[in-house]
Amino acid sequence: MSSVVCTKATGLHLFKISIACLACFAPNQSIKSTSSRVFRHRIEHSQAAEAEEEPMEPGQCEIARLPEEILSAALSRTSPRDACRAAAVSPAFRAAADSDAVWACFLPPPADLPPLADGELLLPPRGKKGLFLRLSGSPALLPGGLSMWLDRESGAKCYMVPARDLSIAWRDTPRYWTSWIHLADSRFPESAQLRFVCWLEIRGRIHSKMLSRGSAYANYMVYKLDDESYGLDWPADASVSIGGTDLARKVCLQPNPQRSHAEDVVLPRERGDGWMELELGEFVCEGDEDGDVSFGLAETKRLNGKGGLIMQGIEIRHKN
């Protein structure tokens, strides 16, 4: 990232922002295991010393006068994107923005990070920032078969449940489903291909404790349609259940331009990776739930023939 010259006015603005951040949090809690009294003393010392220092040279940033631990404490209250942007402000900001103290706040607690499958981290990441960028840059496989990644904006844990781990009606009957096919652009070694069914039902679940507390999520069915797909252009029932709360909506896997759908029917969209995704529902993981989040899609009323669906899995993804 190219360096950005920080003017005196910009530096003073950032200096005030940092002090404001600390003033909000220091009276109520310890920041980075340092007492608020020490922070206030350092800020007062910085302000007192400002009058005795020589005028700043052109291009020098006012924020550089703050101790690194104060900058780190302020940056840890922002976001991963803000921390990356801050690294371009000045060398002092860069040292704080890249520190483990800042990026440890964006990562889930070590006890909440699931172990990765063998081979997912061939080279150990450099520090906490390196680990965050690795886990937010692309999904990593877990030993149980799921894939996991971190949302780059919030650090929330996200997952995809592969087709192999979903409950799919008639999946083990070869005349109805071709189990299993390999696709080069899939995260998983196997995908399920629908040949023909009238009763279409796909269900999945994940334990709520695997998710990030206080985060909003949405479930997305990730799939493709082959060239001979049919019967998937009628509304189906999607559902999400968590903590005794059941949410339902109407969705459609394959919009038909010759048929109009009601405004409340959710339609799919094309992804950048060549797959399609269909949002099944939204929910918030409050953190006090202790059970499964269940989700799925079913068309068991019209019972028309259906075929040509290729299932990769269902994502549980942070929703901003």
N, C-alpha and C positions, 0 to 999 in steps of 0.2 A: 504494500500500500504506500503510495507516494506521500512524502512529508508535506504537511500543511503549515505555513507560517502563521503563527498566532500573534496577532497584534496586541498592543497593550490594552486596548479596550476589550478585545475578546478575552484576554487573560483575566482581566479584572472581573468580567462577567462570570467566567467559569469559577473564579475564586469565590465569588459571592454564592454561586450555586452550591459549591462544595460545603461552605459554612452553613448554608441553609439546610442542606441534607443532614449534616451532623447535628444541627440544633434541633431538628425534628426527632431524631432517634436517641441522641446521647442522654437526655434527661430520663429516659424510660428504660433503657437497656444497655448492656455492654456491647460495644462494637469491637469485633476482633479481639475479645478478651482484654481490652484496655478500658479503663474507667473513663467516664465522661469528664471527670475532673482533669485528667491528664490531657484529654482532647481540648478542653476549653483553655487550659494553660498554654498548649502549643499554638492554638489559634491566636490568643492574646499576644504571645511572644512574636508570632509572625507579623501581626498588625503593628506592634510597637517597633519592631526592627525595620519595618517598611520605611518609616520616616528617616532612619539613619543611613539607609543604603543609598548608594549612588544611583543616579537615574539609569533606567534600563537601556541597554543597547538595542538598536533596531532589530526586530525579529525575536527578541527575548520574550518569553511567555510569563506573565504574572503568576500563573498557576504553579510554575516550577518552584516557587518559594515554599510551598506547603510540603511537609514531610510525606514520604511515600505511604506510610501507614494510614494517614488521613485521606489521601487520594484513593487508596485501595478501599477504605471503608465507605467512601462516597460512591465509588464505581460499583461496589458489590450490591448497592441498592438500586441499580439501573437494570440493564438487560444485556445479554450477550452482544446484540447488535450495537448498543451504545458503547460497550467496552471496546469493541473493535474500532469504532469510529474515534473514540477518545485516544487510541494509540497513535493517531496521526496528528494530534494537537501539538505535542512537544516530547522531547526525550524523557522528561520527568513523568509525563502522563503515560508514555509508552511502557516504562518500567512497571508502573502500578497496574496498568490495564492488562498486562501480560502475566501478572503474578498469580501464583497458586492461590493466594488468599482471596482474590476476586473470583476466579473460575471455580473454586470449590463451592461457592455460593450458587452457581448456576447449575452445577451437577447435582443429581439426587444424592442423598447420603450414601456412603459406601455400602451400608447394610441393605439398602433398597435397590442397588444395581444388580440385576441377575447375572450369573456367570455366563460368559460367551462360549460358543462351541469352539472346539479345537481349530486352530488355523485362522480365526477371525481377527486376531491381533498378532500378525507375524512379526511386526516391529513394535516394541513398546512405545507408546506415545510420549512425546516430550512434555511432561508436566500436565497439570489439570486442563490447561487450554487445549493442548494436543489431544487429550482424551475426549473433551467435549466436541472438538471439531471432527474427530473420527466417528463418534457415535451419532452426531447430527448430520454428517455428510452423506452417509448411506446406511441402509439397514444392516444389522449384524444378526447372524443366526444364533439361536440359543440351543442348548443341548436337547431340549424337549421337542424341537421342531419349529417353534415359532420364530419370527424375526422381530427384532426390537431396534428402535432408534429414538433419539431425543429430538423434540421439536426445537428448531433453531431459535425461535423467538422467545420461548418460555422455559425451555429445558424439561418440559413434561415428557414422561415416558410414553411412547407409542408402540403399537404392536400390529402384526398381521398374523392371523390364524390361518394356516395353510388348508387347502381343500382336504388333505389327508386327515386333518384333525376336526373337520366339520362333520356334523350329522346330516347326511344327504339321503333322503328316501330313495330306495331301490339302487343305491350306488353299487352294491356288490352283485347286481344282476347284469351280466354282460350285454343282454339284449336291450337294456335301458341306458346304461352308462358304460363308456369305454374307460376302464380304470387300469392303468394310469398312462398318461402320455407325457413326454418330456418336451418342453419348449425352452429354447435358448434364452428368451427374454423374461423368463419367470425367475423369481427369487428362490423357488423351491425346485427340487428335482422332479416333482410329479404334479400334474394338474389333472383335473377330472373333466371328461368330455361327455356331454349329454347326447345320446343317440335318439331316444324317443321315450317320453313319459306323458301321461295325462295329469298325474298327481306330482306336482313340483313342490318340494319342501326342503329347505336348507337352513340348518340351525347351527349356532356356535355359542361359545361362552368363554369367559375369562374371569379369574378371581379379581375382585375389586381391590385387594391389597397389592396387586401388581401395578396398579395405576398411580398417578400422582395426585396427592390430596389437594382438594380445592380446584381442580382443573376441569374445564369443560371439554367434553369429547363428542365425537360423532363416529358412527359406524359406517363403513363403506364396503360394499361388495365390489370386488375387483375381478373382472371377467373379460372375455372376448366372445365374439359371435363369428362362427365360420360362414363360409359363402352360401351354405344351404340351410341357414337357421330359419325357423318358422315357429309360429304360434306363441311368440314371446312378446307380442305387441299389445297384449291386453293388461289392464291393471292387476297388480298382485298386492298382497298384504305384507307389509314390513312391520317389524316390532322390535322394541328394545325394552328390557326389564331390569331394574336395579332397585334393591332395597324395598321390594314390595310395590314399587311404582311401575306400571305398565304403560308404555307409549306406543301408539300405532299410527301408521300412515299408509296411503296408497302410493305405489311406485310402478314404474313401467321399465322393463329391461330393454326393450327395442321399440322406440317411438316409430309410429307409422305416419308418414306425412299425409296419407290419405284418410287418416282417422283423427278426429279432434279428441283431446283429453281434457278432463275437468281441470280447473286451475289448481286444485289441491293435489294433483298427481305429480309426484317427483320424478323427473326424467334424468337419465344418465348424462355424463359428459366424458369426452375423450381426454385421456391423460397424456403427459409428455413422453411416457415410456411405451406408448403403443397399446396400452390396455384401456378399458373403460371402467368408470367407477359410478356407483349408484348409492346415494346416501340413504341409509335405512332408518336413521333416527339420531337424536342427540340426547345427552345426559350429562349431569355434573357429578363428579366423584367427590362427595363431601368429606370422606375420610372416615366416617363413623360406620360405614357399611362393612359387613363381614360376611360376604357371600359372593355368588357369581353375578356377573353382568351377562345377561342372555340376550341374544339378538338373532334375527333370521328373516327369511323371506319365504312366502308360501303362496301358491295359486292352487287351491284345492276346491274351488267352487264351480268355475266354468268347465274345468276338466277337458279342455280341448287338447289335441296333440301338440307336443312341443319338442323342439330339437335344435341342435347346433350351438348350445351354450358350452363355453369352456371356462371352468372355474379355477382361478388361482388362489383366492382366499378372501377373507374379510378383515379389513383394517379397523383398528380402534385408534383414532387419530385425534390429537389435540385440535380444538376448534377455537380460533381467536374470536 
